[in-house]
């Protein structure tokens, strides 16, 4: 159930890579494509009192899958984002704890 929160990359750019990106990430995670969610946040960044472009940043919320899968996931995600002509992107993983994750009010 990786959930990606994306800032600094346009919705149209994410749409253009979304199908292939999710297929590749599903392969890395050995799960179905229906486990993924892409969420594009409109963000206004300010530097020294001026509105400026938001740096491409993706936060991945997921249940830990180990360093090897995390590395492969970040590599695939980076490859797809850079295919858009975006020269750099930062990715951070936020790990959910199974004992703190509820679905419809029930601990999963």
CORGICOR-V80570 format. One record per pair of residues at least 12 apart in sequence whose ideal C-beta (glycine too) atoms are under 6 Angstrom apart, sorted by the first residue. I is the first residue (numbers start at 0). J is the second residue. D is the distance in whole Angstrom. If there is no record, write none. Layout:
[[I | J | D] [I | J | D]]
//
This chain:
[[0 | 34 | 5] [1 | 35 | 6] [1 | 59 | 6] [1 | 61 | 4] [2 | 36 | 5] [2 | 60 | 4] [3 | 37 | 5] [3 | 57 | 6] [3 | 59 | 5] [4 | 38 | 5] [4 | 58 | 5] [5 | 39 | 5] [5 | 57 | 5] [6 | 40 | 5] [6 | 42 | 5] [6 | 53 | 5] [6 | 56 | 5] [7 | 53 | 4] [7 | 54 | 5] [7 | 55 | 4] [7 | 56 | 6] [8 | 55 | 5] [10 | 39 | 5] [12 | 83 | 5] [13 | 37 | 6] [13 | 39 | 5] [16 | 79 | 5] [17 | 37 | 6] [20 | 79 | 4] [21 | 35 | 5] [23 | 75 | 5] [24 | 75 | 6] [27 | 71 | 5] [27 | 72 | 5] [27 | 75 | 6] [55 | 85 | 5] [55 | 88 | 4] [56 | 89 | 5] [57 | 90 | 5] [58 | 91 | 5] [58 | 93 | 6] [59 | 92 | 5] [60 | 93 | 5] [62 | 95 | 6] [63 | 94 | 5] [73 | 90 | 5] [76 | 90 | 6]]
//
